Amino acid sequence: MMKKYFVVILLGLLIGCSSKLAYNNIDWLVYWYMDDYIELTNQQEAIFDQQLVGWIDWHRSEELPKYIQHLQQIRRDVAENKLTETTITAHYQRLTAHWDRFRKEISPPLVDIAETLTDEQVIRLFAALEADNKEREEKIAERQALPPQEQLDKRIEGMVEDMEARIGSLTTQQRQIVAKFAPQFTASSSLWLGYRRELQQQARRLFATRHTRDDFQDKLLALLLDPEHYRSEAFLAAWEHNRTLQARMAAAIAQTLTATQKEKLLTDIDELIDDLKGLSG
């Protein structure tokens, strides 16, 4: 959908950003990314440029201070050994709130731009999105074709890599914790892909009738603001189950951090806070 080519890269850079250069060149990066999905006309690009400047100014002044405050709280929880399942879940919820504010800010202008797209642009957009879907589908099928033990081994390997990127090499005890939790996670890639396709199908239907309906903007805005409405019951159950397990596993790992691991984690958080302070100035 319209937010696809903007939101994914901007969210990744702005919330997880450690590069001032990337943030200050977000306009170039956005256009580089979105070129795979849609090519704006000069007039559309001028409108988008104006919106992009406004979004970045808003994000710099309103959102970055909130991210800094959040990171400072996470740092205190790490330093004081307060990363329990409850506190980690609260941090997940707070991250969701960051995303919700971001989505509410950018969605109305994106709807305005969406209404100016030509039929050719719309066709290209959905064709590119479905090409992405098929590529992801092939990767999911490749994983599902593996023997169950190999699938589990790859899941454990991915979890270990993610954790080691944050705290350094895992201890034997920590690897055992990961091995204990990994089999309990529900495979949800296919469910997620089905959700993604359902969203795109809803958007496609809206665009197909946009010239004959008066509520196109309202319906598209509702879709952008509440895409979770289209999650299946199975996907919702898997998502909730996995998030609970993730928080529980992270809490178990947090209770076993070595002094070296804790120092690495605190140093990384401090560096990110410093980066965000520099970006917000």
Backbone as JSON, one array per atom type, in Angstrom:
{
  "sequence": "MMKKYFVVILLGLLIGCSSKLAYNNIDWLVYWYMDDYIELTNQQEAIFDQQLVGWIDWHRSEELPKYIQHLQQIRRDVAENKLTETTITAHYQRLTAHWDRFRKEISPPLVDIAETLTDEQVIRLFAALEADNKEREEKIAERQALPPQEQLDKRIEGMVEDMEARIGSLTTQQRQIVAKFAPQFTASSSLWLGYRRELQQQARRLFATRHTRDDFQDKLLALLLDPEHYRSEAFLAAWEHNRTLQARMAAAIAQTLTATQKEKLLTDIDELIDDLKGLSG",
  "N": [[0.84, -1.19, 0.0], [0.24, 2.41, 0.04], [1.76, 3.3, 2.22], [3.8, 1.52, 2.29], [6.27, 1.92, 0.85], [7.34, 4.05, 2.16], [7.09, 3.96, 4.99], [8.37, 1.63, 6.02], [11.2, 1.87, 5.63], [11.65, 4.35, 6.85], [10.77, 4.01, 9.48], [12.54, 2.04, 10.34], [14.96, 3.42, 10.21], [14.54, 5.65, 11.84], [13.63, 4.81, 14.37], [15.39, 2.79, 15.03], [17.77, 3.98, 14.59], [21.22, 4.57, 14.14], [22.75, 6.2, 12.82], [23.62, 9.32, 11.96], [24.03, 10.39, 9.48], [22.39, 8.84, 7.83], [19.85, 9.57, 8.76], [19.77, 12.3, 8.18], [19.79, 12.19, 5.48], [17.44, 11.11, 4.69], [15.49, 11.67, 2.79], [16.62, 11.07, 0.26], [17.06, 8.34, 0.62], [14.48, 7.36, 0.96], [13.34, 7.81, -1.58], [14.99, 6.2, -3.1], [14.26, 3.68, -2.15], [11.48, 3.52, -2.65], [11.37, 3.5, -5.35], [11.27, 0.97, -6.38], [8.65, 0.33, -6.21], [6.89, 2.33, -7.07], [6.75, 5.07, -9.31], [6.78, 8.41, -8.9], [5.09, 11.24, -10.32], [6.35, 14.47, -11.37], [4.81, 16.46, -10.14], [3.53, 15.02, -8.09], [5.78, 14.24, -6.69], [6.71, 16.69, -5.75], [4.71, 17.36, -3.94], [4.99, 15.24, -2.18], [7.6, 15.68, -1.27], [7.26, 18.02, 0.23], [5.59, 17.06, 2.26], [7.3, 15.18, 3.37], [9.36, 16.71, 4.5], [7.9, 17.96, 6.51], [7.14, 15.72, 8.04], [9.63, 14.78, 8.96], [10.54, 16.96, 10.45], [8.54, 17.02, 12.42], [8.97, 14.51, 13.56], [11.55, 14.75, 14.52], [11.32, 16.76, 16.46], [9.14, 16.0, 18.09], [9.02, 13.17, 18.42], [11.6, 11.94, 18.72], [12.56, 12.83, 21.31], [10.81, 11.32, 22.92], [11.6, 8.72, 22.31], [14.15, 8.79, 23.36], [13.62, 9.12, 26.1], [12.35, 6.69, 26.55], [14.4, 4.85, 25.99], [16.15, 5.55, 28.02], [14.72, 4.67, 30.23], [14.72, 1.93, 29.71], [17.44, 1.5, 29.98], [17.79, 1.99, 32.72], [16.3, -0.13, 33.75], [17.8, -2.29, 32.87], [20.27, -1.8, 34.17], [19.48, -1.97, 36.83], [18.65, -4.53, 37.11], [15.95, -5.14, 36.43], [14.59, -6.28, 34.36], [12.08, -7.95, 33.94], [9.53, -10.32, 32.94], [7.16, -8.86, 32.99], [8.01, -6.14, 32.87], [9.35, -6.14, 30.44], [7.27, -6.76, 28.68], [5.78, -4.44, 29.03], [7.51, -2.63, 27.85], [7.39, -3.53, 25.2], [4.75, -2.79, 24.65], [4.96, -0.06, 24.84], [6.64, 0.47, 22.69], [4.87, -0.19, 20.66], [3.1, 1.91, 20.95], [4.7, 4.04, 20.12], [4.88, 3.42, 17.4], [2.15, 3.61, 16.68], [1.61, 6.36, 16.99], [3.28, 7.38, 15.03], [2.15, 6.24, 12.74], [-0.4, 7.43, 12.74], [0.3, 10.05, 12.24], [1.43, 10.11, 9.65], [-0.4, 8.9, 7.93], [-2.85, 10.33, 6.99], [-1.8, 12.37, 5.09], [-0.62, 10.58, 3.27], [-2.83, 9.3, 2.22], [-3.98, 11.42, 0.82], [-2.07, 11.74, -1.2], [-2.26, 9.25, -2.37], [-4.69, 9.38, -3.67], [-4.1, 10.75, -5.96], [-2.78, 9.06, -7.63], [-2.18, 7.53, -10.78], [-3.91, 5.12, -12.89], [-2.02, 3.45, -14.02], [0.13, 3.71, -12.25], [-0.98, 2.6, -9.96], [-1.39, -0.04, -10.78], [1.27, -0.84, -11.15], [2.23, -0.6, -8.54], [0.77, -2.57, -7.03], [1.49, -4.83, -8.43], [4.22, -4.95, -7.91], [4.17, -5.32, -5.15], [2.95, -7.84, -4.99], [4.89, -9.34, -6.25], [6.87, -9.23, -4.33], [5.5, -10.67, -2.36], [5.38, -13.24, -3.5], [8.07, -13.9, -3.6], [8.68, -13.99, -0.88], [6.96, -16.05, -0.2], [8.11, -18.22, -1.49], [10.48, -18.47, -0.04], [9.45, -19.11, 2.46], [8.25, -21.56, 1.86], [10.52, -23.04, 1.26], [11.74, -23.21, 3.76], [9.77, -24.6, 5.17], [9.87, -27.02, 3.92], [12.02, -28.29, 4.93], [13.36, -30.84, 7.14], [11.76, -31.32, 10.34], [13.54, -31.1, 12.61], [15.69, -29.74, 11.52], [14.47, -27.33, 10.85], [13.92, -26.4, 13.42], [16.52, -26.15, 14.39], [17.47, -24.07, 12.79], [15.81, -22.03, 13.66], [16.65, -21.76, 16.31], [19.29, -21.01, 15.83], [18.91, -18.52, 14.6], [17.72, -17.07, 16.71], [19.79, -17.1, 18.6], [21.75, -15.66, 17.21], [20.5, -13.14, 17.04], [20.38, -12.41, 19.75], [23.08, -12.42, 20.45], [24.0, -10.31, 18.98], [23.2, -8.23, 20.52], [24.12, -8.65, 23.17], [26.52, -9.96, 23.06], [28.6, -12.97, 22.99], [26.79, -15.88, 23.88], [26.36, -17.61, 26.98], [26.74, -21.05, 28.06], [24.54, -21.71, 29.66], [22.68, -19.77, 28.83], [22.32, -20.47, 26.17], [21.04, -22.87, 26.57], [18.66, -21.96, 27.63], [17.55, -20.69, 25.4], [17.28, -22.94, 23.73], [15.37, -24.31, 25.17], [13.09, -22.67, 24.98], [12.69, -22.26, 22.22], [11.35, -24.45, 20.77], [8.74, -23.98, 21.52], [7.64, -21.84, 20.21], [5.28, -20.63, 17.85], [5.08, -21.29, 14.44], [4.67, -18.68, 12.24], [4.94, -17.44, 9.82], [3.58, -18.0, 7.4], [0.99, -17.34, 8.13], [1.34, -14.63, 8.62], [1.97, -13.77, 6.02], [-0.42, -14.31, 4.74], [-2.05, -12.46, 6.02], [-0.83, -10.07, 5.15], [-1.37, -10.22, 2.39], [-4.16, -10.12, 2.44], [-4.6, -7.53, 3.39], [-3.52, -6.08, 1.25], [-5.25, -6.89, -0.76], [-7.65, -5.76, 0.13], [-6.97, -3.07, -0.12], [-6.52, -2.97, -2.86], [-9.09, -3.39, -3.86], [-10.32, -1.05, -3.01], [-8.93, 0.88, -4.53], [-9.69, 0.08, -7.05], [-12.3, 0.93, -7.24], [-12.23, 3.6, -6.81], [-12.86, 5.79, -8.42], [-15.54, 5.86, -8.5], [-16.68, 6.08, -6.06], [-17.46, 7.95, -3.11], [-16.29, 7.76, -0.68], [-13.66, 7.0, -0.71], [-11.2, 8.07, 0.35], [-11.74, 8.08, 3.11], [-12.14, 5.35, 3.62], [-9.67, 4.26, 2.85], [-7.97, 5.55, 4.63], [-8.91, 4.48, 7.03], [-8.11, 1.87, 6.67], [-5.32, 2.13, 6.68], [-4.89, 3.09, 9.24], [-5.84, 1.11, 10.89], [-4.83, -1.6, 10.3], [-4.57, -3.98, 11.63], [-7.05, -4.99, 12.01], [-7.55, -6.79, 10.04], [-6.19, -9.07, 10.62], [-6.14, -12.56, 10.9], [-7.9, -14.83, 13.12], [-6.27, -16.96, 13.79], [-3.73, -15.95, 13.22], [-3.61, -13.81, 15.02], [-3.71, -15.22, 17.44], [-1.33, -16.7, 17.29], [0.52, -14.64, 17.17], [0.18, -13.3, 19.64], [0.8, -15.39, 21.37], [3.5, -15.9, 20.67], [4.68, -13.44, 21.28], [4.37, -13.31, 24.03], [5.93, -15.5, 24.8], [8.39, -14.59, 23.84], [8.91, -12.39, 25.52], [9.05, -13.73, 27.95], [11.25, -15.43, 27.56], [13.28, -13.54, 27.05], [13.34, -12.29, 29.54], [14.27, -14.38, 31.11], [16.81, -14.73, 30.05], [17.85, -12.24, 30.71], [18.19, -12.39, 33.45], [20.47, -13.83, 33.67], [22.62, -12.47, 32.74], [26.03, -11.8, 32.19], [28.68, -9.82, 33.68], [30.16, -8.67, 31.64], [28.43, -8.9, 29.44], [26.29, -7.31, 30.3], [27.55, -4.84, 30.43], [28.17, -4.42, 27.73], [25.57, -4.24, 26.65], [24.54, -1.98, 28.02], [26.35, -0.06, 27.12], [25.79, -0.02, 24.37], [23.15, 0.93, 24.45], [23.59, 3.46, 25.56], [25.08, 4.62, 23.49], [23.17, 4.69, 21.47], [21.3, 6.42, 22.61], [22.85, 8.75, 22.71], [23.19, 9.14, 19.96], [20.54, 9.67, 19.16], [20.03, 11.98, 20.63], [21.8, 13.69, 19.36], [20.62, 13.77, 16.84], [18.19, 14.97, 17.38], [18.83, 17.51, 18.02]],
  "CA": [[0.0, 0.0, 0.0], [1.01, 3.65, -0.06], [2.73, 3.47, 3.28], [4.83, 0.49, 2.18], [7.59, 2.37, 0.42], [7.83, 5.11, 3.03], [7.11, 3.66, 6.41], [9.31, 0.58, 6.41], [12.56, 2.38, 5.75], [11.72, 5.46, 7.8], [10.67, 3.48, 10.83], [13.79, 1.38, 10.67], [16.02, 4.4, 10.41], [14.27, 6.63, 12.89], [13.52, 4.19, 15.69], [16.59, 2.03, 15.31], [18.83, 4.68, 13.89], [22.49, 4.87, 14.78], [23.52, 6.93, 11.82], [23.13, 10.67, 11.71], [24.08, 10.58, 8.04], [21.19, 8.22, 7.26], [18.68, 10.37, 9.13], [19.81, 13.58, 7.47], [19.62, 11.94, 4.05], [16.29, 10.23, 4.58], [14.74, 11.93, 1.56], [17.24, 10.3, -0.81], [16.86, 6.92, 0.9], [13.07, 7.04, 0.71], [13.11, 7.74, -3.02], [15.7, 5.01, -3.59], [13.49, 2.5, -1.77], [10.15, 3.5, -3.24], [11.47, 3.37, -6.8], [10.92, -0.41, -6.73], [7.21, 0.15, -6.1], [6.12, 3.32, -7.8], [7.5, 6.26, -9.74], [5.91, 9.57, -8.79], [5.25, 12.32, -11.28], [7.0, 15.65, -10.78], [3.86, 17.13, -9.25], [3.37, 14.17, -6.91], [7.03, 14.29, -5.94], [6.77, 17.97, -5.06], [3.8, 17.24, -2.78], [5.6, 14.29, -1.25], [8.75, 16.35, -0.66], [6.75, 18.93, 1.25], [5.13, 16.24, 3.38], [8.45, 14.53, 3.98], [10.01, 17.7, 5.35], [7.06, 18.12, 7.69], [7.24, 14.5, 8.86], [10.94, 14.72, 9.61], [10.55, 18.01, 11.49], [7.68, 16.53, 13.51], [9.61, 13.37, 14.2], [12.74, 15.22, 15.23], [10.95, 17.58, 17.62], [8.14, 15.38, 18.94], [9.19, 11.74, 18.67], [12.93, 11.54, 19.22], [12.63, 12.94, 22.78], [10.09, 10.19, 23.53], [12.45, 7.54, 22.17], [15.25, 8.95, 24.32], [13.08, 8.81, 27.43], [12.1, 5.25, 26.61], [15.7, 4.18, 26.09], [16.69, 5.81, 29.36], [14.03, 3.76, 31.14], [15.25, 0.59, 29.45], [18.78, 1.46, 30.57], [17.64, 1.85, 34.17], [15.83, -1.48, 34.03], [18.95, -3.19, 32.69], [21.25, -1.54, 35.23], [18.94, -2.35, 38.14], [18.18, -5.92, 37.01], [14.49, -5.12, 36.49], [14.01, -6.76, 33.11], [11.21, -9.09, 34.16], [8.55, -10.51, 31.85], [6.2, -7.76, 33.05], [8.6, -4.89, 32.38], [9.64, -6.3, 29.01], [5.99, -6.62, 27.98], [5.44, -3.01, 29.06], [8.35, -1.97, 26.83], [6.79, -3.87, 23.91], [3.55, -1.96, 24.48], [5.41, 1.31, 24.61], [7.1, 0.51, 21.3], [3.67, -0.16, 19.82], [2.56, 3.27, 21.03], [5.54, 4.85, 19.23], [4.45, 3.11, 16.04], [0.81, 4.13, 16.46], [1.7, 7.82, 16.78], [3.9, 7.58, 13.72], [1.17, 5.87, 11.73], [-1.45, 8.45, 12.72], [0.84, 11.29, 11.68], [1.73, 10.08, 8.21], [-1.45, 8.28, 7.11], [-3.72, 11.24, 6.24], [-1.17, 12.88, 3.88], [-0.42, 9.51, 2.3], [-4.11, 9.1, 1.55], [-4.12, 12.5, -0.16], [-1.21, 11.44, -2.34], [-2.79, 8.04, -3.02], [-5.82, 9.73, -4.54], [-3.59, 11.33, -7.2], [-2.1, 8.05, -8.44], [-2.82, 7.1, -12.01], [-4.18, 3.69, -12.95], [-0.76, 2.76, -14.31], [0.9, 3.69, -11.02], [-1.62, 1.65, -9.05], [-1.09, -1.38, -11.29], [2.68, -1.14, -10.86], [2.37, -0.75, -7.09], [0.29, -3.87, -6.56], [2.3, -5.88, -9.06], [5.48, -5.02, -7.16], [3.87, -5.9, -3.84], [2.72, -9.27, -5.15], [6.19, -9.95, -6.54], [7.47, -9.41, -3.0], [4.79, -11.76, -1.69], [5.78, -14.52, -4.08], [9.44, -14.16, -3.16], [8.59, -14.42, 0.52], [6.27, -17.33, -0.19], [9.09, -19.23, -1.88], [11.4, -18.67, 1.08], [8.7, -19.82, 3.5], [8.09, -22.95, 1.4], [11.82, -23.7, 1.39], [11.94, -23.53, 5.19], [8.8, -25.61, 5.6], [10.21, -28.29, 3.31], [13.12, -28.88, 5.69], [12.94, -31.72, 8.24], [11.4, -30.55, 11.55], [14.69, -30.8, 13.46], [16.48, -28.7, 10.85], [13.73, -26.08, 11.03], [14.14, -25.97, 14.8], [17.92, -25.73, 14.51], [17.6, -22.76, 12.17], [15.15, -21.07, 14.55], [17.56, -21.53, 17.43], [20.44, -20.27, 15.31], [18.49, -17.13, 14.41], [17.53, -16.45, 18.03], [21.11, -16.9, 19.19], [22.41, -14.56, 16.49], [19.85, -11.89, 17.45], [20.79, -12.08, 21.12], [24.52, -12.14, 20.5], [24.19, -8.97, 18.43], [22.88, -7.26, 21.58], [24.84, -8.84, 24.43], [27.76, -10.7, 22.88], [28.51, -14.43, 23.0], [25.94, -16.45, 24.92], [26.92, -18.65, 27.82], [26.09, -22.35, 27.9], [23.23, -21.61, 30.3], [21.8, -18.96, 27.99], [21.98, -21.29, 25.0], [20.07, -23.85, 27.03], [17.39, -21.24, 27.76], [17.03, -20.53, 24.04], [16.89, -24.27, 23.26], [14.15, -24.67, 25.89], [11.95, -21.88, 24.51], [12.53, -22.27, 20.76], [10.3, -25.34, 20.24], [7.41, -23.56, 21.94], [7.14, -20.78, 19.35], [4.4, -21.04, 16.75], [5.47, -20.79, 13.12], [3.61, -17.74, 11.83], [5.29, -16.75, 8.57], [2.5, -18.16, 6.42], [-0.14, -16.55, 8.63], [1.66, -13.22, 8.38], [1.87, -13.51, 4.59], [-1.84, -14.26, 4.43], [-2.51, -11.15, 6.51], [-0.29, -9.06, 4.23], [-2.11, -10.3, 1.14], [-5.52, -9.66, 2.69], [-4.53, -6.07, 3.42], [-3.31, -5.59, -0.11], [-6.48, -7.13, -1.51], [-8.59, -4.73, 0.54], [-6.55, -1.81, -0.74], [-6.73, -3.08, -4.31], [-10.53, -3.19, -4.11], [-10.6, 0.37, -2.85], [-8.4, 1.61, -5.68], [-10.44, -0.3, -8.25], [-13.58, 1.63, -7.25], [-12.02, 4.95, -6.26], [-13.44, 6.81, -9.29], [-17.01, 5.79, -8.45], [-17.14, 6.13, -4.66], [-17.13, 9.21, -2.44], [-15.66, 7.5, 0.61], [-12.36, 6.36, -0.94], [-10.2, 8.54, 1.3], [-12.1, 7.61, 4.46], [-11.91, 3.9, 3.71], [-8.23, 3.99, 2.79], [-7.4, 6.0, 5.9], [-9.27, 3.48, 8.04], [-7.26, 0.7, 6.41], [-3.96, 2.45, 7.11], [-4.84, 3.31, 10.68], [-6.21, -0.09, 11.65], [-4.63, -2.81, 9.49], [-4.68, -5.16, 12.49], [-8.42, -5.48, 11.9], [-7.6, -7.84, 9.04], [-5.47, -10.25, 11.06], [-7.01, -13.7, 11.17], [-7.86, -15.29, 14.52], [-5.1, -17.82, 13.93], [-2.54, -15.1, 13.26], [-3.64, -13.09, 16.3], [-3.35, -16.16, 18.51], [0.1, -17.01, 17.17], [1.27, -13.41, 17.48], [0.12, -13.1, 21.09], [1.54, -16.49, 21.99], [4.93, -15.71, 20.45], [5.16, -12.26, 21.99], [4.47, -13.69, 25.44], [7.12, -16.35, 24.92], [9.57, -13.76, 23.62], [9.14, -11.64, 26.75], [9.45, -14.68, 28.99], [12.61, -15.87, 27.26], [14.17, -12.4, 27.26], [13.47, -12.1, 30.98], [15.13, -15.45, 31.62], [18.18, -14.4, 29.64], [18.28, -11.04, 31.45], [18.59, -12.78, 34.8], [21.74, -14.57, 33.6], [23.64, -11.65, 32.08], [27.33, -11.64, 32.83], [29.08, -8.42, 33.79], [30.59, -8.23, 30.3], [27.23, -8.76, 28.61], [25.54, -6.14, 30.75], [28.31, -3.65, 30.03], [27.96, -4.23, 26.29], [24.2, -3.8, 26.43], [24.42, -0.61, 28.5], [27.14, 0.8, 26.23], [25.03, 0.12, 23.12], [22.01, 1.81, 24.72], [24.14, 4.81, 25.72], [25.45, 5.13, 22.17], [21.94, 5.0, 20.75], [20.75, 7.63, 23.22], [23.68, 9.87, 22.24], [22.86, 9.35, 18.55], [19.22, 10.3, 19.06], [20.17, 13.35, 21.12], [22.43, 14.45, 18.29], [19.66, 13.95, 15.75], [17.09, 15.84, 17.8], [19.34, 18.87, 18.27]],
  "C": [[0.88, 1.25, 0.0], [2.06, 3.76, 1.02], [3.92, 2.53, 3.13], [6.2, 1.09, 1.89], [8.15, 3.47, 1.29], [8.07, 4.63, 4.45], [8.21, 2.68, 6.78], [10.71, 1.13, 6.6], [12.65, 3.49, 6.79], [11.65, 4.95, 9.22], [11.97, 2.81, 11.24], [14.91, 2.36, 10.97], [15.79, 5.3, 11.61], [14.18, 6.01, 14.27], [14.8, 3.43, 16.02], [17.84, 2.71, 14.79], [20.08, 4.86, 14.74], [23.37, 5.67, 13.84], [22.89, 8.29, 11.55], [23.09, 10.95, 10.21], [22.81, 10.03, 7.4], [19.96, 9.08, 7.54], [18.64, 11.65, 8.31], [19.67, 13.43, 5.96], [18.42, 11.03, 3.79], [15.51, 10.44, 3.29], [15.3, 11.11, 0.4], [16.97, 8.81, -0.62], [15.42, 6.5, 0.62], [12.82, 6.88, -0.78], [13.82, 6.54, -3.64], [14.87, 3.76, -3.32], [12.19, 2.43, -2.56], [10.2, 3.31, -4.75], [11.11, 1.96, -7.26], [9.41, -0.61, -6.77], [6.41, 1.12, -6.97], [7.01, 4.5, -8.17], [6.54, 7.44, -9.77], [6.14, 10.53, -9.95], [5.94, 13.5, -10.6], [6.09, 16.36, -9.79], [3.66, 16.32, -7.97], [4.63, 14.23, -6.03], [7.16, 15.59, -5.16], [5.9, 17.95, -3.81], [4.43, 16.34, -1.72], [6.8, 14.92, -0.54], [8.32, 17.27, 0.47], [6.29, 18.16, 2.48], [6.3, 15.62, 4.12], [9.19, 15.47, 4.92], [9.22, 17.89, 6.64], [7.14, 16.92, 8.62], [8.55, 14.46, 9.64], [11.03, 15.77, 10.72], [9.72, 17.58, 12.69], [8.39, 15.42, 14.28], [10.8, 13.81, 15.03], [12.35, 15.94, 16.53], [10.04, 16.85, 18.6], [8.48, 13.95, 19.35], [10.54, 11.35, 19.24], [13.06, 11.73, 20.73], [11.9, 11.8, 23.5], [10.92, 8.91, 23.44], [13.61, 7.6, 23.18], [14.78, 8.61, 25.72], [12.85, 7.31, 27.6], [13.41, 4.49, 26.78], [16.33, 4.39, 27.46], [16.02, 4.92, 30.39], [14.52, 2.33, 30.96], [16.63, 0.45, 30.09], [18.7, 1.27, 32.09], [17.2, 0.43, 34.53], [16.96, -2.5, 33.87], [19.92, -3.04, 33.85], [20.78, -2.05, 36.58], [18.35, -3.77, 38.15], [16.66, -6.03, 37.12], [13.83, -5.59, 35.19], [13.27, -8.07, 33.35], [10.28, -9.25, 32.96], [7.56, -9.35, 31.82], [6.78, -6.47, 32.49], [8.92, -4.98, 30.89], [8.36, -6.17, 28.2], [5.56, -5.16, 27.93], [6.26, -2.25, 28.02], [7.84, -2.29, 25.43], [5.58, -2.98, 23.64], [3.91, -0.51, 24.2], [5.95, 1.49, 23.2], [5.92, 0.57, 20.34], [3.05, 1.23, 19.81], [3.38, 4.22, 20.15], [5.08, 4.67, 17.79], [3.08, 3.69, 15.73], [0.81, 5.64, 16.22], [2.26, 8.13, 15.41], [2.9, 7.31, 12.6], [0.07, 6.92, 11.61], [-0.96, 9.75, 12.07], [0.96, 11.22, 10.16], [0.56, 9.59, 7.35], [-2.33, 9.27, 6.36], [-3.04, 11.86, 5.0], [-0.92, 11.8, 2.83], [-1.71, 9.21, 1.53], [-4.34, 10.18, 0.5], [-3.29, 12.22, -1.4], [-1.75, 10.24, -3.11], [-3.9, 8.37, -4.0], [-5.35, 10.3, -5.87], [-2.92, 10.3, -8.1], [-2.89, 7.72, -9.69], [-3.09, 5.6, -11.96], [-2.89, 2.91, -13.18], [0.11, 2.66, -13.04], [0.34, 2.67, -10.03], [-1.31, 0.22, -9.48], [0.35, -1.77, -10.95], [2.88, -1.39, -9.36], [1.97, -2.14, -6.63], [1.02, -5.03, -7.21], [3.62, -6.06, -8.31], [5.27, -5.66, -5.8], [3.65, -7.41, -3.95], [4.0, -10.0, -5.52], [6.95, -10.19, -5.24], [6.82, -10.6, -2.28], [5.26, -13.12, -2.2], [7.2, -14.9, -3.68], [9.47, -14.65, -1.72], [7.96, -15.8, 0.63], [7.24, -18.47, -0.53], [10.06, -19.52, -0.74], [10.72, -19.43, 2.22], [8.57, -21.29, 3.13], [9.4, -23.72, 1.53], [12.08, -24.09, 2.84], [11.02, -24.66, 5.62], [9.11, -26.99, 5.01], [11.35, -29.0, 4.04], [12.57, -29.85, 6.74], [12.69, -30.9, 9.5], [12.61, -30.18, 12.41], [15.55, -29.71, 12.84], [15.79, -27.34, 10.95], [13.97, -25.52, 12.42], [15.57, -25.47, 14.98], [18.12, -24.34, 13.92], [16.93, -21.68, 13.02], [16.06, -20.73, 15.72], [18.76, -20.7, 16.99], [20.09, -18.79, 15.14], [18.31, -16.39, 15.73], [18.87, -16.16, 18.69], [21.82, -15.73, 18.53], [21.82, -13.21, 16.91], [20.32, -11.47, 18.84], [22.26, -11.7, 21.19], [24.84, -10.78, 19.89], [23.98, -7.9, 19.49], [23.77, -7.4, 22.81], [26.17, -9.56, 24.27], [27.52, -12.2, 22.98], [27.67, -14.93, 24.17], [26.7, -17.51, 25.72], [26.2, -19.97, 27.54], [24.69, -22.33, 28.5], [22.24, -20.85, 29.44], [21.4, -19.72, 26.72], [20.95, -22.36, 25.37], [18.69, -23.22, 27.19], [16.74, -21.08, 26.38], [16.52, -21.87, 23.52], [15.6, -24.74, 23.94], [12.93, -23.96, 25.3], [11.66, -22.06, 23.02], [11.44, -23.21, 20.25], [8.88, -24.89, 20.57], [6.8, -22.48, 21.04], [6.3, -21.37, 18.22], [4.89, -20.45, 15.44], [4.35, -19.92, 12.56], [3.89, -17.04, 10.51], [4.17, -16.83, 7.54], [1.27, -17.36, 6.83], [0.09, -15.07, 8.39], [1.52, -12.88, 6.9], [0.41, -13.45, 4.16], [-2.46, -12.94, 4.86], [-2.07, -10.03, 5.57], [-1.08, -9.06, 2.92], [-3.55, -9.82, 1.31], [-5.57, -8.14, 2.73], [-4.41, -5.5, 2.02], [-4.54, -5.79, -0.97], [-7.55, -6.1, -1.16], [-8.25, -3.39, -0.1], [-6.79, -1.83, -2.24], [-8.2, -2.84, -4.67], [-10.91, -1.72, -4.0], [-10.14, 1.16, -4.06], [-9.19, 1.3, -6.94], [-11.75, 0.47, -8.37], [-13.45, 3.1, -6.85], [-12.67, 6.04, -7.12], [-14.97, 6.86, -9.19], [-17.56, 5.85, -7.03], [-16.65, 7.42, -4.01], [-16.35, 8.99, -1.15], [-14.28, 6.85, 0.48], [-11.34, 6.77, 0.11], [-10.48, 8.03, 2.71], [-11.8, 6.14, 4.63], [-10.42, 3.57, 3.7], [-7.55, 4.41, 4.09], [-7.69, 5.0, 7.01], [-8.39, 2.24, 7.9], [-5.84, 0.94, 6.92], [-3.85, 2.57, 8.62], [-5.14, 2.05, 11.5], [-6.03, -1.34, 10.8], [-4.77, -4.08, 10.31], [-6.08, -5.78, 12.44], [-8.5, -6.69, 10.97], [-6.72, -9.04, 9.4], [-6.47, -11.38, 11.35], [-6.9, -14.08, 12.64], [-6.63, -16.15, 14.77], [-3.82, -17.0, 14.04], [-2.48, -14.34, 14.58], [-3.21, -13.99, 17.45], [-1.86, -16.48, 18.48], [0.95, -15.82, 17.58], [1.32, -13.18, 18.99], [0.94, -14.16, 21.82], [3.05, -16.26, 21.87], [5.47, -14.5, 21.2], [5.3, -12.56, 23.48], [5.71, -14.54, 25.68], [8.4, -15.54, 24.78], [9.91, -12.98, 24.89], [9.64, -12.54, 27.87], [10.89, -15.14, 28.8], [13.62, -14.75, 27.5], [14.4, -12.14, 28.74], [14.38, -13.15, 31.58], [16.59, -15.19, 31.27], [18.71, -13.23, 30.46], [18.78, -11.39, 32.85], [19.94, -13.5, 34.82], [22.86, -13.76, 32.97], [24.94, -11.62, 32.88], [27.66, -10.15, 32.91], [29.48, -7.86, 32.43], [29.4, -8.0, 29.39], [26.44, -7.52, 29.0], [26.25, -4.86, 30.32], [28.14, -3.38, 28.55], [26.58, -3.67, 26.0], [24.02, -2.35, 26.85], [25.18, 0.36, 27.59], [26.39, 1.03, 24.92], [23.84, 1.05, 23.31], [22.49, 3.26, 24.85], [24.49, 5.42, 24.36], [24.21, 5.5, 21.36], [21.29, 6.26, 21.3], [21.53, 8.86, 22.73], [23.37, 10.19, 20.78], [21.54, 10.12, 18.41], [19.25, 11.73, 19.58], [20.81, 14.24, 20.05], [21.48, 14.74, 17.14], [18.55, 14.94, 16.12], [17.53, 17.28, 18.02], [19.29, 19.75, 17.03]]
}
